[in-house]
Every structure is written in structure tokens, then in C-alpha cells.
Amino acid sequence: MSKKKPYLFDAKINAHQGHTRWYSVKIPADISKEIIRHRTESRRKTVHVEVTVEKVHWRATLFEDEASKTFMLPLNNDPKDKNAYKAGDIVHVELGLLG
């Protein structure tokens, strides 16, 4: 995890349909506000994070939902497949900001 204190939260897995089916979790509004502040201070346009969902760890880029002023964390297939998650499941997320 990053040197800053990680954010811990539970979130529901959402399914999205595009060319392929993909999954995400929504970052809570209070944490999203802190991430926006961090991004503004660092003058970065993207937000890179280290993530642990249950016991699977990886790095990702958050996507901003400007309408709701929150972020979305895409779940790559590795944590989803290793843990056999499906849309609607609630998972424990540990999120650390990079940079």
C-alpha cells in the first residue's frame, strides 16, 4: 500500500456492458472528496491507486463520475475471478493513493 493511510470501505460490485462485460465499485462520496483534493494539490489529471479487494492486490486508475462527484474503481478480472465475485456482491476494499 502507499505511504499515506489507506482508505477502507465496503462497496457493491456493479456490472457494466460494453464490448465486453466489466465490473466496478463506487468510491464513497466522503473518500471521493478527499481524492479530488489530493488530485488538485498534486495537479494530476488521473488518480493512480493501489488496491486490495479481500486478499487480491493490484494497481489501478480511478475514473471520475463528474455528475455525482465520485470515483469508480474498475475491477480487473484477476480479483473477480480469484474470489468468484458477481454483480451485487459486497466486498471490502483497501485503497491507497499513489504519487
N, CA, C and O atoms as a Tinker XYZ file with bonds, in Angstrom:
   396  protein
     1  N      0.837000   -1.187000    0.000000    73     2
     2  CA     0.000000    0.000000    0.000000    64     1     3
     3  C      0.877000    1.244000    0.000000    63     2     4     5
     4  O      2.070000    1.178000    0.295000    81     3
     5  N      0.275000    2.366000   -0.332000    73     3     6
     6  CA     1.010000    3.624000   -0.398000    64     5     7
     7  C      1.413000    4.065000    1.004000    63     6     8     9
     8  O      0.975000    3.485000    1.997000    81     7
     9  N      2.258000    5.107000    1.074000    73     7    10
    10  CA     2.737000    5.600000    2.363000    64     9    11
    11  C      1.643000    6.312000    3.140000    63    10    12    13
    12  O      1.681000    6.350000    4.370000    81    11
    13  N      0.657000    6.884000    2.428000    73    11    14
    14  CA    -0.462000    7.539000    3.090000    64    13    15
    15  C     -1.394000    6.477000    3.649000    63    14    16    17
    16  O     -1.442000    5.348000    3.161000    81    15
    17  N     -2.131000    6.862000    4.681000    73    15    18
    18  CA    -3.070000    5.936000    5.301000    64    17    19
    19  C     -4.107000    5.486000    4.266000    63    18    20    21
    20  O     -4.718000    6.324000    3.604000    81    19
    21  N     -4.309000    4.186000    4.123000    73    19    22
    22  CA    -5.269000    3.708000    3.116000    64    21    23
    23  C     -6.708000    3.987000    3.540000    63    22    24    25
    24  O     -7.014000    4.114000    4.726000    81    23
    25  N     -7.556000    4.076000    2.566000    73    23    26
    26  CA    -8.989000    4.201000    2.793000    64    25    27
    27  C     -9.577000    2.798000    2.823000    63    26    28    29
    28  O     -9.236000    1.959000    1.988000    81    27
    29  N    -10.451000    2.544000    3.775000    73    27    30
    30  CA   -11.096000    1.238000    3.924000    64    29    31
    31  C    -12.599000    1.426000    3.821000    63    30    32    33
    32  O    -13.165000    2.301000    4.476000    81    31
    33  N    -13.244000    0.612000    3.005000    73    31    34
    34  CA   -14.691000    0.714000    2.869000    64    33    35
    35  C    -15.244000   -0.569000    2.251000    63    34    36    37
    36  O    -14.512000   -1.366000    1.663000    81    35
    37  N    -16.547000   -0.743000    2.399000    73    35    38
    38  CA   -17.255000   -1.846000    1.754000    64    37    39
    39  C    -18.047000   -1.255000    0.601000    63    38    40    41
    40  O    -18.593000   -0.158000    0.719000    81    39
    41  N    -18.114000   -1.971000   -0.510000    73    39    42
    42  CA   -18.817000   -1.469000   -1.687000    64    41    43
    43  C    -19.461000   -2.614000   -2.456000    63    42    44    45
    44  O    -19.023000   -3.762000   -2.387000    81    43
    45  N    -20.508000   -2.269000   -3.186000    73    43    46
    46  CA   -21.225000   -3.242000   -4.009000    64    45    47
    47  C    -20.570000   -3.296000   -5.392000    63    46    48    49
    48  O    -20.208000   -2.266000   -5.960000    81    47
    49  N    -20.427000   -4.504000   -5.918000    73    47    50
    50  CA   -19.893000   -4.678000   -7.270000    64    49    51
    51  C    -20.999000   -4.391000   -8.280000    63    50    52    53
    52  O    -22.101000   -4.936000   -8.201000    81    51
    53  N    -20.671000   -3.518000   -9.232000    73    51    54
    54  CA   -21.598000   -3.159000  -10.304000    64    53    55
    55  C    -21.112000   -3.758000  -11.616000    63    54    56    57
    56  O    -19.909000   -3.802000  -11.873000    81    55
    57  N    -22.038000   -4.217000  -12.442000    73    55    58
    58  CA   -21.702000   -4.759000  -13.754000    64    57    59
    59  C    -22.032000   -3.723000  -14.817000    63    58    60    61
    60  O    -23.025000   -3.003000  -14.707000    81    59
    61  N    -21.192000   -3.650000  -15.852000    73    59    62
    62  CA   -21.376000   -2.720000  -16.962000    64    61    63
    63  C    -21.234000   -3.510000  -18.255000    63    62    64    65
    64  O    -20.444000   -4.449000  -18.343000    81    63
    65  N    -22.004000   -3.118000  -19.243000    73    63    66
    66  CA   -21.924000   -3.801000  -20.526000    64    65    67
    67  C    -21.377000   -2.836000  -21.571000    63    66    68    69
    68  O    -21.918000   -1.747000  -21.763000    81    67
    69  N    -20.315000   -3.237000  -22.236000    73    67    70
    70  CA   -19.737000   -2.512000  -23.355000    64    69    71
    71  C    -19.452000   -3.548000  -24.420000    63    70    72    73
    72  O    -20.292000   -4.399000  -24.710000    81    71
    73  N    -18.273000   -3.478000  -25.000000    73    71    74
    74  CA   -17.877000   -4.548000  -25.925000    64    73    75
    75  C    -17.792000   -5.870000  -25.168000    63    74    76    77
    76  O    -18.088000   -6.937000  -25.706000    81    75
    77  N    -17.383000   -5.768000  -23.912000    73    75    78
    78  CA   -17.364000   -6.923000  -23.019000    64    77    79
    79  C    -17.981000   -6.495000  -21.689000    63    78    80    81
    80  O    -18.120000   -5.302000  -21.417000    81    79
    81  N    -18.336000   -7.443000  -20.891000    73    79    82
    82  CA   -18.880000   -7.148000  -19.554000    64    81    83
    83  C    -17.712000   -6.811000  -18.635000    63    82    84    85
    84  O    -16.701000   -7.513000  -18.625000    81    83
    85  N    -17.855000   -5.719000  -17.852000    73    83    86
    86  CA   -16.810000   -5.362000  -16.901000    64    85    87
    87  C    -17.466000   -4.934000  -15.592000    63    86    88    89
    88  O    -18.670000   -4.685000  -15.534000    81    87
    89  N    -16.645000   -4.856000  -14.541000    73    87    90
    90  CA   -17.165000   -4.642000  -13.194000    64    89    91
    91  C    -16.437000   -3.479000  -12.517000    63    90    92    93
    92  O    -15.293000   -3.161000  -12.843000    81    91
    93  N    -17.135000   -2.855000  -11.566000    73    91    94
    94  CA   -16.536000   -1.740000  -10.825000    64    93    95
    95  C    -17.174000   -1.645000   -9.445000    63    94    96    97
    96  O    -18.198000   -2.270000   -9.168000    81    95
    97  N    -16.546000   -0.848000   -8.592000    73    95    98
    98  CA   -17.159000   -0.441000   -7.333000    64    97    99
    99  C    -17.106000    1.081000   -7.277000    63    98   100   101
   100  O    -16.183000    1.699000   -7.806000    81    99
   101  N    -18.098000    1.674000   -6.634000    73    99   102
   102  CA   -18.168000    3.122000   -6.483000    64   101   103
   103  C    -17.439000    3.518000   -5.202000    63   102   104   105
   104  O    -17.650000    2.924000   -4.146000    81   103
   105  N    -16.582000    4.527000   -5.310000    73   103   106
   106  CA   -15.877000    5.044000   -4.138000    64   105   107
   107  C    -16.848000    5.940000   -3.372000    63   106   108   109
   108  O    -17.488000    6.790000   -3.992000    81   107
   109  N    -16.989000    5.789000   -2.052000    73   107   110
   110  CA   -17.923000    6.617000   -1.286000    64   109   111
   111  C    -17.636000    8.118000   -1.449000    63   110   112   113
   112  O    -16.498000    8.525000   -1.680000    81   111
   113  N    -18.692000    8.925000   -1.324000    73   111   114
   114  CA   -18.603000   10.374000   -1.552000    64   113   115
   115  C    -17.561000   11.051000   -0.664000    63   114   116   117
   116  O    -16.812000   11.904000   -1.142000    81   115
   117  N    -17.497000   10.684000    0.631000    73   115   118
   118  CA   -16.536000   11.350000    1.522000    64   117   119
   119  C    -15.094000   11.053000    1.113000    63   118   120   121
   120  O    -14.237000   11.934000    1.188000    81   119
   121  N    -14.821000    9.836000    0.686000    73   119   122
   122  CA   -13.476000    9.479000    0.222000    64   121   123
   123  C    -13.198000   10.140000   -1.125000    63   122   124   125
   124  O    -12.079000   10.588000   -1.377000    81   123
   125  N    -14.198000   10.202000   -1.983000    73   123   126
   126  CA   -14.033000   10.860000   -3.287000    64   125   127
   127  C    -13.657000   12.326000   -3.117000    63   126   128   129
   128  O    -12.833000   12.842000   -3.872000    81   127
   129  N    -14.249000   13.005000   -2.139000    73   127   130
   130  CA   -13.906000   14.419000   -1.883000    64   129   131
   131  C    -12.437000   14.552000   -1.520000    63   130   132   133
   132  O    -11.763000   15.470000   -1.988000    81   131
   133  N    -11.935000   13.643000   -0.689000    73   131   134
   134  CA   -10.514000   13.684000   -0.312000    64   133   135
   135  C     -9.626000   13.397000   -1.516000    63   134   136   137
   136  O     -8.562000   13.999000   -1.659000    81   135
   137  N    -10.047000   12.496000   -2.370000    73   135   138
   138  CA    -9.266000   12.164000   -3.568000    64   137   139
   139  C     -9.221000   13.363000   -4.512000    63   138   140   141
   140  O     -8.176000   13.656000   -5.093000    81   139
   141  N    -10.352000   14.060000   -4.669000    73   139   142
   142  CA   -10.378000   15.258000   -5.511000    64   141   143
   143  C     -9.419000   16.306000   -4.963000    63   142   144   145
   144  O     -8.701000   16.952000   -5.726000    81   143
   145  N     -9.405000   16.474000   -3.656000    73   143   146
   146  CA    -8.481000   17.440000   -3.025000    64   145   147
   147  C     -7.032000   17.027000   -3.280000    63   146   148   149
   148  O     -6.199000   17.872000   -3.606000    81   147
   149  N     -6.728000   15.757000   -3.139000    73   147   150
   150  CA    -5.374000   15.253000   -3.393000    64   149   151
   151  C     -4.977000   15.493000   -4.845000    63   150   152   153
   152  O     -3.865000   15.940000   -5.129000    81   151
   153  N     -5.892000   15.194000   -5.760000    73   151   154
   154  CA    -5.596000   15.375000   -7.180000    64   153   155
   155  C     -5.355000   16.844000   -7.502000    63   154   156   157
   156  O     -4.467000   17.161000   -8.294000    81   155
   157  N     -6.128000   17.744000   -6.904000    73   155   158
   158  CA    -5.964000   19.184000   -7.136000    64   157   159
   159  C     -4.621000   19.657000   -6.603000    63   158   160   161
   160  O     -3.923000   20.425000   -7.264000    81   159
   161  N     -4.256000   19.199000   -5.405000    73   159   162
   162  CA    -2.974000   19.597000   -4.807000    64   161   163
   163  C     -1.793000   19.079000   -5.609000    63   162   164   165
   164  O     -0.774000   19.760000   -5.719000    81   163
   165  N     -1.915000   17.902000   -6.162000    73   163   166
   166  CA    -0.804000   17.314000   -6.910000    64   165   167
   167  C     -0.830000   17.720000   -8.388000    63   166   168   169
   168  O      0.096000   17.418000   -9.140000    81   167
   169  N     -1.901000   18.408000   -8.791000    73   167   170
   170  CA    -2.078000   18.882000  -10.173000    64   169   171
   171  C     -2.061000   17.739000  -11.189000    63   170   172   173
   172  O     -1.603000   17.907000  -12.319000    81   171
   173  N     -2.551000   16.613000  -10.786000    73   171   174
   174  CA    -2.642000   15.453000  -11.681000    64   173   175
   175  C     -4.045000   15.356000  -12.251000    63   174   176   177
   176  O     -5.023000   15.722000  -11.599000    81   175
   177  N     -4.131000   14.865000  -13.463000    73   175   178
   178  CA    -5.437000   14.686000  -14.086000    64   177   179
   179  C     -6.003000   13.302000  -13.798000    63   178   180   181
   180  O     -7.220000   13.116000  -13.810000    81   179
   181  N     -5.138000   12.340000  -13.542000    73   179   182
   182  CA    -5.594000   10.986000  -13.243000    64   181   183
   183  C     -5.235000   10.645000  -11.806000    63   182   184   185
   184  O     -4.367000   11.274000  -11.200000    81   183
   185  N     -5.908000    9.652000  -11.281000    73   183   186
   186  CA    -5.662000    9.209000   -9.905000    64   185   187
   187  C     -5.251000    7.747000   -9.959000    63   186   188   189
   188  O     -6.038000    6.880000  -10.339000    81   187
   189  N     -4.005000    7.485000   -9.574000    73   187   190
   190  CA    -3.478000    6.121000   -9.556000    64   189   191
   191  C     -3.517000    5.609000   -8.121000    63   190   192   193
   192  O     -3.197000    6.338000   -7.183000    81   191
   193  N     -3.907000    4.364000   -7.964000    73   191   194
   194  CA    -4.087000    3.790000   -6.637000    64   193   195
   195  C     -3.533000    2.380000   -6.567000    63   194   196   197
   196  O     -3.364000    1.701000   -7.580000    81   195
   197  N     -3.256000    1.961000   -5.346000    73   195   198
   198  CA    -3.002000    0.549000   -5.041000    64   197   199
   199  C     -4.265000    0.049000   -4.361000    63   198   200   201
   200  O     -4.833000    0.729000   -3.506000    81   199
   201  N     -4.695000   -1.130000   -4.742000    73   199   202
   202  CA    -5.972000   -1.643000   -4.278000    64   201   203
   203  C     -5.814000   -3.059000   -3.741000    63   202   204   205
   204  O     -5.073000   -3.873000   -4.291000    81   203
   205  N     -6.523000   -3.330000   -2.664000    73   203   206
   206  CA    -6.688000   -4.704000   -2.205000    64   205   207
   207  C     -8.178000   -4.933000   -2.023000    63   206   208   209
   208  O     -8.840000   -4.227000   -1.263000    81   207
   209  N     -8.695000   -5.927000   -2.729000    73   207   210
   210  CA   -10.079000   -6.360000   -2.545000    64   209   211
   211  C     -9.982000   -7.760000   -1.973000    63   210   212   213
   212  O     -9.507000   -8.699000   -2.612000    81   211
   213  N    -10.461000   -7.859000   -0.720000    73   211   214
   214  CA   -10.262000   -9.074000    0.047000    64   213   215
   215  C     -8.749000   -9.348000    0.097000    63   214   216   217
   216  O     -8.040000   -8.583000    0.751000    81   215
   217  N     -8.226000  -10.372000   -0.543000    73   215   218
   218  CA    -6.789000  -10.656000   -0.439000    64   217   219
   219  C     -6.053000  -10.495000   -1.766000    63   218   220   221
   220  O     -4.894000  -10.894000   -1.882000    81   219
   221  N     -6.711000   -9.918000   -2.764000    73   219   222
   222  CA    -6.091000   -9.743000   -4.076000    64   221   223
   223  C     -5.660000   -8.292000   -4.233000    63   222   224   225
   224  O     -6.445000   -7.372000   -4.004000    81   223
   225  N     -4.391000   -8.095000   -4.630000    73   223   226
   226  CA    -3.778000   -6.769000   -4.667000    64   225   227
   227  C     -3.388000   -6.410000   -6.104000    63   226   228   229
   228  O     -2.886000   -7.261000   -6.839000    81   227
   229  N     -3.619000   -5.136000   -6.512000    73   227   230
   230  CA    -3.194000   -4.661000   -7.826000    64   229   231
   231  C     -3.164000   -3.136000   -7.845000    63   230   232   233
   232  O     -3.585000   -2.498000   -6.881000    81   231
   233  N     -2.675000   -2.552000   -8.922000    73   231   234
   234  CA    -2.674000   -1.105000   -9.137000    64   233   235
   235  C     -3.715000   -0.778000  -10.201000    63   234   236   237
   236  O     -3.953000   -1.554000  -11.126000    81   235
   237  N     -4.337000    0.407000  -10.043000    73   235   238
   238  CA    -5.402000    0.791000  -10.965000    64   237   239
   239  C     -5.456000    2.307000  -11.101000    63   238   240   241
   240  O     -4.802000    3.041000  -10.361000    81   239
   241  N     -6.240000    2.747000  -12.051000    73   239   242
   242  CA    -6.550000    4.160000  -12.239000    64   241   243
   243  C     -8.035000    4.340000  -11.985000    63   242   244   245
   244  O     -8.857000    3.595000  -12.520000    81   243
   245  N     -8.386000    5.339000  -11.158000    73   243   246
   246  CA    -9.784000    5.609000  -10.876000    64   245   247
   247  C    -10.399000    6.427000  -12.007000    63   246   248   249
   248  O     -9.716000    7.222000  -12.654000    81   247
   249  N    -11.688000    6.224000  -12.237000    73   247   250
   250  CA   -12.446000    7.006000  -13.208000    64   249   251
   251  C    -13.398000    7.923000  -12.444000    63   250   252   253
   252  O    -14.086000    7.483000  -11.524000    81   251
   253  N    -13.433000    9.191000  -12.828000    73   251   254
   254  CA   -14.310000   10.143000  -12.144000    64   253   255
   255  C    -15.684000   10.169000  -12.802000    63   254   256   257
   256  O    -15.807000   10.208000  -14.026000    81   255
   257  N    -16.712000   10.147000  -11.959000    73   255   258
   258  CA   -18.087000   10.359000  -12.408000    64   257   259
   259  C    -18.410000   11.806000  -12.064000    63   258   260   261
   260  O    -18.790000   12.108000  -10.933000    81   259
   261  N    -18.260000   12.695000  -13.032000    73   259   262
   262  CA   -18.409000   14.126000  -12.777000    64   261   263
   263  C    -19.808000   14.486000  -12.293000    63   262   264   265
   264  O    -19.960000   15.413000  -11.498000    81   263
   265  N    -20.822000   13.782000  -12.748000    73   263   266
   266  CA   -22.195000   14.087000  -12.344000    64   265   267
   267  C    -22.395000   13.905000  -10.838000    63   266   268   269
   268  O    -23.044000   14.725000  -10.190000    81   267
   269  N    -21.834000   12.825000  -10.286000    73   267   270
   270  CA   -22.024000   12.556000   -8.856000    64   269   271
   271  C    -20.835000   12.991000   -8.005000    63   270   272   273
   272  O    -20.876000   12.885000   -6.779000    81   271
   273  N    -19.772000   13.481000   -8.652000    73   271   274
   274  CA   -18.545000   13.908000   -7.952000    64   273   275
   275  C    -17.956000   12.770000   -7.129000    63   274   276   277
   276  O    -17.452000   12.981000   -6.026000    81   275
   277  N    -18.027000   11.573000   -7.675000    73   275   278
   278  CA   -17.418000   10.415000   -7.030000    64   277   279
   279  C    -16.528000    9.715000   -8.050000    63   278   280   281
   280  O    -16.492000   10.084000   -9.224000    81   279
   281  N    -15.815000    8.700000   -7.578000    73   279   282
   282  CA   -14.931000    7.923000   -8.445000    64   281   283
   283  C    -15.414000    6.485000   -8.532000    63   282   284   285
   284  O    -16.129000    5.988000   -7.662000    81   283
   285  N    -15.004000    5.839000   -9.605000    73   283   286
   286  CA   -15.325000    4.445000   -9.832000    64   285   287
   287  C    -14.001000    3.686000   -9.964000    63   286   288   289
   288  O    -13.090000    4.128000  -10.663000    81   287
   289  N    -13.908000    2.560000   -9.296000    73   287   290
   290  CA   -12.747000    1.694000   -9.367000    64   289   291
   291  C    -13.080000    0.492000  -10.233000    63   290   292   293
   292  O    -13.916000   -0.329000   -9.854000    81   291
   293  N    -12.435000    0.372000  -11.398000    73   291   294
   294  CA   -12.685000   -0.819000  -12.217000    64   293   295
   295  C    -12.038000   -2.042000  -11.568000    63   294   296   297
   296  O    -10.932000   -1.961000  -11.034000    81   295
   297  N    -12.725000   -3.151000  -11.619000    73   295   298
   298  CA   -12.179000   -4.406000  -11.095000    64   297   299
   299  C    -11.668000   -5.204000  -12.283000    63   298   300   301
   300  O    -12.430000   -5.552000  -13.186000    81   299
   301  N    -10.383000   -5.489000  -12.274000    73   299   302
   302  CA    -9.885000   -6.327000  -13.369000    64   301   303
   303  C    -10.321000   -7.758000  -13.103000    63   302   304   305
   304  O    -10.822000   -8.064000  -12.021000    81   303
   305  N    -10.140000   -8.610000  -14.055000    73   303   306
   306  CA   -10.634000   -9.984000  -13.917000    64   305   307
   307  C     -9.942000  -10.763000  -12.822000    63   306   308   309
   308  O    -10.542000  -11.675000  -12.253000    81   307
   309  N     -8.698000  -10.434000  -12.505000    73   307   310
   310  CA    -7.964000  -11.210000  -11.516000    64   309   311
   311  C     -8.685000  -11.271000  -10.171000    63   310   312   313
   312  O     -8.972000  -12.373000   -9.703000    81   311
   313  N     -8.994000  -10.133000   -9.519000    73   311   314
   314  CA    -9.670000  -10.261000   -8.228000    64   313   315
   315  C    -11.070000  -10.836000   -8.351000    63   314   316   317
   316  O    -11.522000  -11.575000   -7.477000    81   315
   317  N    -11.758000  -10.495000   -9.440000    73   315   318
   318  CA   -13.107000  -11.014000   -9.620000    64   317   319
   319  C    -13.079000  -12.529000   -9.785000    63   318   320   321
   320  O    -13.874000  -13.241000   -9.170000    81   319
   321  N    -12.168000  -13.015000  -10.611000    73   319   322
   322  CA   -12.089000  -14.454000  -10.873000    64   321   323
   323  C    -11.559000  -15.233000   -9.668000    63   322   324   325
   324  O    -12.089000  -16.290000   -9.327000    81   323
   325  N    -10.514000  -14.710000   -9.024000    73   323   326
   326  CA    -9.934000  -15.432000   -7.884000    64   325   327
   327  C    -10.915000  -15.550000   -6.733000    63   326   328   329
   328  O    -10.880000  -16.525000   -5.982000    81   327
   329  N    -11.797000  -14.556000   -6.589000    73   327   330
   330  CA   -12.733000  -14.564000   -5.475000    64   329   331
   331  C    -14.153000  -14.940000   -5.895000    63   330   332   333
   332  O    -15.050000  -15.003000   -5.055000    81   331
   333  N    -14.362000  -15.190000   -7.184000    73   331   334
   334  CA   -15.669000  -15.599000   -7.713000    64   333   335
   335  C    -16.767000  -14.595000   -7.356000    63   334   336   337
   336  O    -17.869000  -14.988000   -6.975000    81   335
   337  N    -16.465000  -13.299000   -7.478000    73   335   338
   338  CA   -17.454000  -12.265000   -7.215000    64   337   339
   339  C    -18.400000  -12.135000   -8.391000    63   338   340   341
   340  O    -18.084000  -12.510000   -9.521000    81   339
   341  N    -19.577000  -11.592000   -8.092000    73   339   342
   342  CA   -20.533000  -11.283000   -9.149000    64   341   343
   343  C    -21.221000   -9.955000   -8.821000    63   342   344   345
   344  O    -21.136000   -9.459000   -7.697000    81   343
   345  N    -21.892000   -9.399000   -9.804000    73   343   346
   346  CA   -22.600000   -8.137000   -9.603000    64   345   347
   347  C    -23.534000   -8.247000   -8.403000    63   346   348   349
   348  O    -24.236000   -9.243000   -8.227000    81   347
   349  N    -23.525000   -7.210000   -7.591000    73   347   350
   350  CA   -24.374000   -7.189000   -6.397000    64   349   351
   351  C    -23.674000   -7.622000   -5.127000    63   350   352   353
   352  O    -24.145000   -7.309000   -4.034000    81   351
   353  N    -22.553000   -8.342000   -5.238000    73   351   354
   354  CA   -21.803000   -8.750000   -4.050000    64   353   355
   355  C    -21.205000   -7.526000   -3.358000    63   354   356   357
   356  O    -20.853000   -6.546000   -4.015000    81   355
   357  N    -21.095000   -7.587000   -2.051000    73   355   358
   358  CA   -20.436000   -6.541000   -1.266000    64   357   359
   359  C    -19.034000   -7.014000   -0.945000    63   358   360   361
   360  O    -18.848000   -8.127000   -0.454000    81   359
   361  N    -18.031000   -6.164000   -1.223000    73   359   362
   362  CA   -16.640000   -6.517000   -0.985000    64   361   363
   363  C    -15.974000   -5.472000   -0.108000    63   362   364   365
   364  O    -16.391000   -4.314000   -0.077000    81   363
   365  N    -14.936000   -5.891000    0.605000    73   363   366
   366  CA   -14.143000   -4.979000    1.412000    64   365   367
   367  C    -12.982000   -4.472000    0.553000    63   366   368   369
   368  O    -12.253000   -5.262000   -0.048000    81   367
   369  N    -12.818000   -3.143000    0.501000    73   367   370
   370  CA   -11.818000   -2.515000   -0.341000    64   369   371
   371  C    -10.830000   -1.724000    0.514000    63   370   372   373
   372  O    -11.216000   -0.986000    1.421000    81   371
   373  N     -9.531000   -1.900000    0.198000    73   371   374
   374  CA    -8.473000   -1.071000    0.792000    64   373   375
   375  C     -7.840000   -0.329000   -0.384000    63   374   376   377
   376  O     -7.375000   -0.940000   -1.346000    81   375
   377  N     -7.833000    1.008000   -0.286000    73   375   378
   378  CA    -7.420000    1.845000   -1.399000    64   377   379
   379  C     -6.352000    2.822000   -0.932000    63   378   380   381
   380  O     -6.575000    3.577000    0.014000    81   379
   381  N     -5.194000    2.816000   -1.586000    73   379   382
   382  CA    -4.112000    3.732000   -1.246000    64   381   383
   383  C     -3.745000    4.599000   -2.454000    63   382   384   385
   384  O     -3.559000    4.094000   -3.561000    81   383
   385  N     -3.646000    5.904000   -2.222000    73   383   386
   386  CA    -3.273000    6.824000   -3.304000    64   385   387
   387  C     -1.792000    6.709000   -3.615000    63   386   388   389
   388  O     -0.970000    6.567000   -2.710000    81   387
   389  N     -1.458000    6.769000   -4.879000    73   387   390
   390  CA    -0.061000    6.767000   -5.324000    64   389   391
   391  C      0.309000    8.169000   -5.798000    63   390   392   393
   392  O     -0.520000    8.888000   -6.357000    81   391
   393  N      1.540000    8.539000   -5.571000    73   391   394
   394  CA     2.020000    9.823000   -6.102000    64   393   395
   395  C      1.643000   11.018000   -5.328000    63   394   396
   396  O      2.003000   12.134000   -5.702000    81   395
